[in-house]
Amino acid sequence: MYFQPFVDSDSIARQDASTAQRDARDAQADVRVLTQEVERLLMISEGLWELLKQKTDLADEDLHKKIRPGGPGCYHPGLPQTRTCPH
């Protein structure tokens, strides 16, 4: 088995920097993809809400009541869905 007694710290630092740069580029790409997905879902939600308002007697206030913090539609990522909100 070959063992190199002296480690080239410059080489290790360059490898670490290269890995960090690659990780940062990957993270930036992930953020771009997720941002596009959020924007797409926002457009879909807005379109669906507009259709619901046109086809029913619902108003913006009805939606606000449903999704406001502490309301029946309150959601906490990472926590199980419950009927009551902890707010």
Distance bins in CASP14 RR format, pairs under 12 A and 6 or more apart:
PFRMAT RR
TARGET T0000
AUTHOR 0000-0000-0000
RMODE 2
METHOD distances of the structure
MODEL  1
4 11 0 0 0 0 0 1 0 0 0 0 0
4 12 0 0 0 0 0 1 0 0 0 0 0
6 12 0 0 0 0 0 1 0 0 0 0 0
7 13 0 0 0 0 0 1 0 0 0 0 0
7 15 0 0 0 0 0 1 0 0 0 0 0
8 14 0 0 0 0 1 0 0 0 0 0 0
8 15 0 0 0 0 1 0 0 0 0 0 0
9 15 0 0 0 0 0 1 0 0 0 0 0
9 16 0 0 0 0 0 1 0 0 0 0 0
10 16 0 0 0 0 0 1 0 0 0 0 0
10 17 0 0 0 0 0 1 0 0 0 0 0
11 17 0 0 0 0 0 1 0 0 0 0 0
11 18 0 0 0 0 0 1 0 0 0 0 0
12 18 0 0 0 0 0 1 0 0 0 0 0
12 19 0 0 0 0 0 1 0 0 0 0 0
13 19 0 0 0 0 0 1 0 0 0 0 0
13 20 0 0 0 0 0 1 0 0 0 0 0
14 20 0 0 0 0 0 1 0 0 0 0 0
14 21 0 0 0 0 0 1 0 0 0 0 0
15 21 0 0 0 0 0 1 0 0 0 0 0
15 22 0 0 0 0 0 1 0 0 0 0 0
16 22 0 0 0 0 0 1 0 0 0 0 0
16 23 0 0 0 0 0 1 0 0 0 0 0
17 23 0 0 0 0 0 1 0 0 0 0 0
17 24 0 0 0 0 0 1 0 0 0 0 0
18 24 0 0 0 0 0 1 0 0 0 0 0
18 25 0 0 0 0 0 1 0 0 0 0 0
19 25 0 0 0 0 0 1 0 0 0 0 0
19 26 0 0 0 0 0 1 0 0 0 0 0
20 26 0 0 0 0 0 1 0 0 0 0 0
20 27 0 0 0 0 0 1 0 0 0 0 0
21 27 0 0 0 0 0 1 0 0 0 0 0
21 28 0 0 0 0 0 1 0 0 0 0 0
22 28 0 0 0 0 0 1 0 0 0 0 0
22 29 0 0 0 0 0 1 0 0 0 0 0
23 29 0 0 0 0 0 1 0 0 0 0 0
23 30 0 0 0 0 0 1 0 0 0 0 0
24 30 0 0 0 0 0 1 0 0 0 0 0
24 31 0 0 0 0 0 1 0 0 0 0 0
25 31 0 0 0 0 0 1 0 0 0 0 0
25 32 0 0 0 0 0 1 0 0 0 0 0
26 32 0 0 0 0 0 1 0 0 0 0 0
26 33 0 0 0 0 0 1 0 0 0 0 0
27 33 0 0 0 0 0 1 0 0 0 0 0
27 34 0 0 0 0 0 1 0 0 0 0 0
28 34 0 0 0 0 0 1 0 0 0 0 0
28 35 0 0 0 0 0 1 0 0 0 0 0
29 35 0 0 0 0 0 1 0 0 0 0 0
29 36 0 0 0 0 0 1 0 0 0 0 0
30 36 0 0 0 0 0 1 0 0 0 0 0
30 37 0 0 0 0 0 1 0 0 0 0 0
31 37 0 0 0 0 0 1 0 0 0 0 0
31 38 0 0 0 0 0 1 0 0 0 0 0
32 38 0 0 0 0 0 1 0 0 0 0 0
32 39 0 0 0 0 0 1 0 0 0 0 0
33 39 0 0 0 0 0 1 0 0 0 0 0
33 40 0 0 0 0 0 1 0 0 0 0 0
34 40 0 0 0 0 0 1 0 0 0 0 0
34 41 0 0 0 0 0 1 0 0 0 0 0
35 41 0 0 0 0 0 1 0 0 0 0 0
35 42 0 0 0 0 0 1 0 0 0 0 0
36 42 0 0 0 0 0 1 0 0 0 0 0
36 43 0 0 0 0 0 1 0 0 0 0 0
37 43 0 0 0 0 0 1 0 0 0 0 0
37 44 0 0 0 0 0 1 0 0 0 0 0
38 44 0 0 0 0 0 1 0 0 0 0 0
38 45 0 0 0 0 0 1 0 0 0 0 0
39 45 0 0 0 0 0 1 0 0 0 0 0
39 46 0 0 0 0 0 1 0 0 0 0 0
40 46 0 0 0 0 0 1 0 0 0 0 0
40 47 0 0 0 0 0 1 0 0 0 0 0
41 47 0 0 0 0 0 1 0 0 0 0 0
41 48 0 0 0 0 0 1 0 0 0 0 0
42 48 0 0 0 0 0 1 0 0 0 0 0
42 49 0 0 0 0 0 1 0 0 0 0 0
43 49 0 0 0 0 0 1 0 0 0 0 0
43 50 0 0 0 0 0 1 0 0 0 0 0
44 50 0 0 0 0 0 1 0 0 0 0 0
44 51 0 0 0 0 0 1 0 0 0 0 0
45 51 0 0 0 0 0 1 0 0 0 0 0
45 52 0 0 0 0 0 1 0 0 0 0 0
45 63 0 0 0 0 1 0 0 0 0 0 0
45 67 0 0 0 0 0 1 0 0 0 0 0
46 52 0 0 0 0 0 1 0 0 0 0 0
46 53 0 0 0 0 0 1 0 0 0 0 0
46 60 0 0 0 0 0 1 0 0 0 0 0
46 63 0 0 0 0 0 1 0 0 0 0 0
47 53 0 0 0 0 1 0 0 0 0 0 0
47 54 0 0 0 0 1 0 0 0 0 0 0
47 55 0 0 0 0 0 1 0 0 0 0 0
48 54 0 0 0 0 0 1 0 0 0 0 0
48 55 0 0 0 0 0 1 0 0 0 0 0
48 56 0 0 0 0 0 1 0 0 0 0 0
48 58 0 0 0 0 0 1 0 0 0 0 0
48 63 0 0 0 0 0 1 0 0 0 0 0
49 55 0 0 0 0 0 1 0 0 0 0 0
49 56 0 0 0 0 0 1 0 0 0 0 0
49 58 0 0 0 0 1 0 0 0 0 0 0
49 59 0 0 0 0 0 1 0 0 0 0 0
49 60 0 0 0 0 1 0 0 0 0 0 0
49 62 0 0 0 0 0 1 0 0 0 0 0
49 63 1 0 0 1 0 0 0 0 0 0 0
49 64 0 0 0 0 0 1 0 0 0 0 0
49 66 0 0 0 0 0 1 0 0 0 0 0
49 67 0 0 0 0 0 1 0 0 0 0 0
50 56 0 0 0 0 0 1 0 0 0 0 0
50 58 0 0 0 0 0 1 0 0 0 0 0
50 60 0 0 0 0 0 1 0 0 0 0 0
50 63 0 0 0 0 0 1 0 0 0 0 0
51 58 0 0 0 0 0 1 0 0 0 0 0
52 58 1 0 1 0 0 0 0 0 0 0 0
52 59 0 0 0 0 0 1 0 0 0 0 0
52 60 0 0 0 0 0 1 0 0 0 0 0
52 62 0 0 0 0 1 0 0 0 0 0 0
52 63 0 0 0 0 1 0 0 0 0 0 0
52 66 0 0 0 0 0 1 0 0 0 0 0
53 59 1 0 0 1 0 0 0 0 0 0 0
53 60 1 0 0 1 0 0 0 0 0 0 0
53 61 0 0 0 0 0 1 0 0 0 0 0
53 62 0 0 0 0 1 0 0 0 0 0 0
53 63 0 0 0 0 1 0 0 0 0 0 0
56 62 0 0 0 0 1 0 0 0 0 0 0
56 63 0 0 0 0 0 1 0 0 0 0 0
58 64 0 0 0 0 0 1 0 0 0 0 0
58 65 0 0 0 0 0 1 0 0 0 0 0
58 66 0 0 0 0 1 0 0 0 0 0 0
59 65 0 0 0 0 1 0 0 0 0 0 0
59 66 0 0 0 0 0 1 0 0 0 0 0
60 66 0 0 0 0 0 1 0 0 0 0 0
60 67 0 0 0 0 0 1 0 0 0 0 0
60 68 0 0 0 0 0 1 0 0 0 0 0
61 67 0 0 0 0 0 1 0 0 0 0 0
61 68 0 0 0 0 0 1 0 0 0 0 0
62 68 0 0 0 0 0 1 0 0 0 0 0
62 72 0 0 0 0 0 1 0 0 0 0 0
63 71 0 0 0 0 0 1 0 0 0 0 0
63 72 0 0 0 0 0 1 0 0 0 0 0
63 73 0 0 0 0 0 1 0 0 0 0 0
64 70 0 0 0 0 0 1 0 0 0 0 0
64 71 0 0 0 0 1 0 0 0 0 0 0
64 72 0 0 0 0 0 1 0 0 0 0 0
64 73 0 0 0 0 0 1 0 0 0 0 0
65 71 1 0 0 1 0 0 0 0 0 0 0
65 72 0 0 0 0 1 0 0 0 0 0 0
65 73 0 0 0 0 1 0 0 0 0 0 0
65 74 0 0 0 0 0 1 0 0 0 0 0
66 72 1 0 0 1 0 0 0 0 0 0 0
66 73 1 0 1 0 0 0 0 0 0 0 0
66 74 0 0 0 0 1 0 0 0 0 0 0
66 75 0 0 0 0 0 1 0 0 0 0 0
67 73 1 0 1 0 0 0 0 0 0 0 0
67 74 1 0 0 1 0 0 0 0 0 0 0
67 75 0 0 0 0 1 0 0 0 0 0 0
67 85 0 0 0 0 0 1 0 0 0 0 0
68 74 1 0 0 1 0 0 0 0 0 0 0
68 75 0 0 0 0 0 1 0 0 0 0 0
68 85 0 0 0 0 1 0 0 0 0 0 0
68 87 0 0 0 0 1 0 0 0 0 0 0
69 75 0 0 0 0 1 0 0 0 0 0 0
69 76 0 0 0 0 1 0 0 0 0 0 0
69 85 1 0 0 1 0 0 0 0 0 0 0
69 86 0 0 0 0 0 1 0 0 0 0 0
69 87 1 0 1 0 0 0 0 0 0 0 0
70 76 0 0 0 0 1 0 0 0 0 0 0
70 82 0 0 0 0 0 1 0 0 0 0 0
70 83 0 0 0 0 0 1 0 0 0 0 0
70 84 0 0 0 0 1 0 0 0 0 0 0
70 85 1 1 0 0 0 0 0 0 0 0 0
70 86 0 0 0 0 1 0 0 0 0 0 0
70 87 1 0 1 0 0 0 0 0 0 0 0
71 82 0 0 0 0 0 1 0 0 0 0 0
71 83 0 0 0 0 0 1 0 0 0 0 0
71 84 0 0 0 0 1 0 0 0 0 0 0
71 85 1 0 1 0 0 0 0 0 0 0 0
71 86 0 0 0 0 0 1 0 0 0 0 0
71 87 1 0 0 1 0 0 0 0 0 0 0
72 81 0 0 0 0 0 1 0 0 0 0 0
72 82 0 0 0 0 0 1 0 0 0 0 0
72 83 1 0 0 1 0 0 0 0 0 0 0
72 84 0 0 0 0 1 0 0 0 0 0 0
72 85 0 0 0 0 1 0 0 0 0 0 0
72 87 0 0 0 0 0 1 0 0 0 0 0
73 81 0 0 0 0 1 0 0 0 0 0 0
73 82 0 0 0 0 0 1 0 0 0 0 0
73 83 0 0 0 0 1 0 0 0 0 0 0
73 84 0 0 0 0 0 1 0 0 0 0 0
73 85 1 0 0 1 0 0 0 0 0 0 0
73 87 0 0 0 0 0 1 0 0 0 0 0
74 81 0 0 0 0 1 0 0 0 0 0 0
74 82 0 0 0 0 1 0 0 0 0 0 0
74 83 0 0 0 0 0 1 0 0 0 0 0
74 84 0 0 0 0 1 0 0 0 0 0 0
74 85 1 1 0 0 0 0 0 0 0 0 0
74 86 0 0 0 0 1 0 0 0 0 0 0
74 87 1 0 0 1 0 0 0 0 0 0 0
75 81 1 0 0 1 0 0 0 0 0 0 0
75 82 0 0 0 0 0 1 0 0 0 0 0
75 85 0 0 0 0 1 0 0 0 0 0 0
75 86 0 0 0 0 0 1 0 0 0 0 0
75 87 0 0 0 0 0 1 0 0 0 0 0
76 82 0 0 0 0 1 0 0 0 0 0 0
76 84 0 0 0 0 0 1 0 0 0 0 0
76 85 1 0 0 1 0 0 0 0 0 0 0
76 86 1 0 0 1 0 0 0 0 0 0 0
76 87 0 0 0 0 1 0 0 0 0 0 0
79 85 0 0 0 0 0 1 0 0 0 0 0
79 86 0 0 0 0 1 0 0 0 0 0 0
79 87 0 0 0 0 0 1 0 0 0 0 0
80 86 0 0 0 0 0 1 0 0 0 0 0
END
